[in-house]
Amino acid sequence: MTELAKAAAKAIASIRKFVASPRGVSKFALCRRAGLSPNTLRDMDEPGWKPKPETLDKALAAIAQLKAERASRPLPADKGAKQTERRAA
């Protein structure tokens, strides 16, 4: 396997993992964020999916942007901790 093929396989795995994760987004939402056609990622779960390098670059950039935005947001307050504090009082 060439270095380019290895890099493409790694990128495809990263995109699939992100979309499948609980903190991921839908294929459609990722396409919109990446500026891709809504059908671009439709077949991404198929073993023979071979996207263009530009598609991988755009999808990975959108994922990085989403992760950075989420990392910069403050975490919501822990409701469980507030309830425990009230009970202790």
Contacts in CASP RR format, 6 or more apart in sequence:
PFRMAT RR
TARGET T0000
AUTHOR 0000-0000-0000
METHOD contacts of the structure
MODEL  1
MTELAKAAAKAIASIRKFVASPRGVSKFALCRRAGLSPNTLRDMDEPGWK
PKPETLDKALAAIAQLKAERASRPLPADKGAKQTERRAA
1 9 0 8 1.000
8 53 0 8 1.000
8 56 0 8 1.000
11 56 0 8 1.000
11 59 0 8 1.000
11 60 0 8 1.000
12 44 0 8 1.000
12 49 0 8 1.000
12 51 0 8 1.000
12 56 0 8 1.000
14 60 0 8 1.000
14 63 0 8 1.000
15 30 0 8 1.000
15 41 0 8 1.000
15 44 0 8 1.000
15 56 0 8 1.000
15 59 0 8 1.000
15 60 0 8 1.000
15 63 0 8 1.000
16 44 0 8 1.000
16 45 0 8 1.000
18 24 0 8 1.000
18 25 0 8 1.000
18 30 0 8 1.000
18 63 0 8 1.000
19 25 0 8 1.000
19 26 0 8 1.000
19 27 0 8 1.000
19 30 0 8 1.000
19 41 0 8 1.000
19 44 0 8 1.000
23 70 0 8 1.000
24 66 0 8 1.000
25 33 0 8 1.000
25 66 0 8 1.000
27 41 0 8 1.000
27 42 0 8 1.000
27 44 0 8 1.000
28 38 0 8 1.000
28 41 0 8 1.000
30 36 0 8 1.000
30 41 0 8 1.000
30 59 0 8 1.000
30 62 0 8 1.000
30 63 0 8 1.000
31 37 0 8 1.000
31 38 0 8 1.000
31 39 0 8 1.000
31 40 0 8 1.000
31 41 0 8 1.000
32 38 0 8 1.000
33 62 0 8 1.000
33 65 0 8 1.000
33 66 0 8 1.000
34 58 0 8 1.000
34 59 0 8 1.000
34 61 0 8 1.000
34 62 0 8 1.000
35 58 0 8 1.000
35 62 0 8 1.000
36 55 0 8 1.000
36 58 0 8 1.000
36 59 0 8 1.000
40 51 0 8 1.000
40 55 0 8 1.000
41 59 0 8 1.000
43 49 0 8 1.000
44 51 0 8 1.000
51 59 0 8 1.000
END
